[in-house]
Amino acid sequence: QVQLVESGGGLVQAGGSLRLSCAASGRIFSINAMGWYRQAPGKQRELVAVITSGSTTTNYADSVKGRFTISRDNAKNTVYLQMNSLKPEDTAVYYCNAELAVSYDYRAMDYWGKGTLVTVSS
C-alpha cells in the first residue's frame, strides 16, 4: 500500500508563512511528478504547484506565482510547499499528489493524500 501524508497546515495571519510537507511511503518503485492542489469551500479542486522528478521543471497557478515555492527531496520521497505572503483567499484544504509506480512492471498512477487545512485570517 502507498500512503501520502501531509503536514504543516494550520492557522496563520495574512502576510504570514507556512511550509507544507508530504511524505510518500509504502511500496514505491519510482515517483514521477509530485504536486499540491487545494480546494476551498464551495469551489473545485485546483492545481497549486507541480514539480517533475528531477526538480527540473516547476509550474504554478498564476494566483500563487512569486509567493509559493515547491521543492522535493527524492531521498525522502517528500515534496514541500513553502507559502509566503499568505492571503485569506489561500484558505483551503491542501492535497498532495504523486504520480508513482509500485513496481517496474506497473504503470504509474496518481495517489492522493487526505489533505491538510490552511486557514489565513485577515
VEXPA-765896 format. One line per 10 residues: number of its first residue (from 1); their letters; for each residue x negated, y negated, z negated of C-alpha. Coordinates in Angstrom, 2 decimals, padded with zeros to 5 digits. Example, Ala and Ser with C-alpha at 12.3 -4.5 7.8 and 13.67 -1.06 7.14 Angstrom:
<kekols>
1) AS) -012.30:004.50:-007.80  -013.67:001.06:-007.14
</kekols>
This chain:
<kekols>
1) QVQLVESGGG) 000.00:000.00:000.00  -001.06:-003.55:000.69  -000.40:-006.44:-001.66  -000.84:-010.16:-001.19  -000.72:-012.07:-004.45  -000.60:-015.86:-004.55  -001.63:-018.03:-007.46  -002.24:-021.67:-008.23  001.19:-023.17:-007.82  002.73:-025.50:-010.37
11) LVQAGGSLRL) 003.98:-028.97:-011.13  001.89:-031.97:-010.11  002.48:-035.68:-009.75  002.46:-037.34:-006.36  -001.10:-038.07:-005.28  -002.44:-035.11:-007.20  -004.12:-031.92:-006.03  -003.60:-028.19:-006.28  -005.53:-025.21:-004.98  -003.64:-022.11:-003.96
21) SCAASGRIFS) -005.27:-018.70:-003.71  -004.06:-015.50:-002.13  -005.84:-012.20:-002.58  -005.12:-009.18:-000.41  -005.63:-005.75:-001.95  -004.93:-002.11:-001.27  -005.59:-000.08:001.82  -007.20:-002.62:004.15  -009.31:-001.84:007.19  -009.52:-005.30:008.70
31) INAMGWYRQA) -007.88:-008.70:008.37  -007.36:-010.97:011.33  -005.73:-014.36:010.82  -004.58:-015.49:007.39  -002.28:-018.37:006.73  000.03:-020.30:004.49  003.69:-021.00:005.09  006.19:-022.89:002.99  009.92:-023.04:002.55  011.67:-025.97:000.94
41) PGKQRELVAV) 015.22:-025.68:-000.42  017.73:-025.61:002.41  015.04:-025.50:005.08  013.45:-022.86:007.26  010.04:-021.41:006.51  007.34:-023.35:008.34  003.68:-022.87:009.10  001.35:-024.97:006.95  -002.09:-023.76:007.99  -003.78:-020.75:009.57
51) ITSGSTTTNY) -007.40:-019.60:009.80  -009.00:-016.97:012.02  -011.01:-014.04:010.72  -014.38:-015.70:011.28  -013.15:-019.05:010.00  -013.99:-020.47:013.39  -010.54:-021.86:014.07  -008.03:-023.54:011.81  -004.67:-025.06:012.63  -002.49:-027.28:010.51
61) ADSVKGRFTI) 001.02:-028.61:010.58  000.99:-032.28:011.51  002.54:-033.15:008.16  -000.48:-031.85:006.22  -003.39:-032.73:008.50  -006.07:-034.66:006.66  -004.65:-033.68:003.26  -004.78:-029.87:003.17  -007.74:-027.60:003.87  -007.55:-023.86:004.46
71) SRDNAKNTVY) -010.52:-021.58:003.87  -011.20:-017.91:003.27  -013.66:-015.56:001.64  -013.75:-012.34:003.64  -015.79:-010.54:000.99  -012.91:-011.06:-001.42  -010.07:-010.75:001.15  -008.88:-014.10:-000.14  -007.51:-017.20:001.50  -007.30:-020.61:-000.15
81) LQMNSLKPED) -005.33:-023.78:000.42  -006.72:-026.97:-001.06  -003.93:-029.50:-001.22  -004.79:-033.14:-001.86  -002.74:-036.33:-001.87  000.38:-034.32:-002.53  003.74:-035.83:-001.75  007.22:-034.99:-003.06  008.07:-033.63:000.39  005.39:-030.98:-000.09
91) TAVYYCNAEL) 007.61:-029.37:-002.72  008.33:-025.82:-001.60  007.61:-022.17:-002.18  004.29:-021.41:-000.52  003.81:-017.99:001.03  000.60:-016.28:002.02  000.48:-014.35:005.28  -002.15:-011.96:006.60  -002.35:-010.06:009.86  -004.15:-006.89:008.86
101) AVSYDYRAMD) -004.73:-003.29:009.80  -004.73:-000.49:007.23  -006.80:001.85:009.42  -008.86:001.78:012.61  -006.06:003.56:014.46  -003.23:001.37:013.16  -002.30:-001.84:014.87  -002.48:-004.99:012.82  000.77:-006.09:011.20  001.98:-009.10:009.26
111) YWGKGTLVTV) 002.07:-008.89:005.48  003.52:-011.47:003.11  003.09:-012.47:-000.48  006.04:-013.17:-002.76  005.33:-016.88:-002.89  004.25:-019.48:-005.41  006.24:-022.60:-006.23  004.69:-026.02:-005.77  006.63:-028.95:-007.20  005.46:-032.50:-006.60
121) SS) 007.12:-035.15:-008.74  007.43:-038.78:-007.67
</kekols>
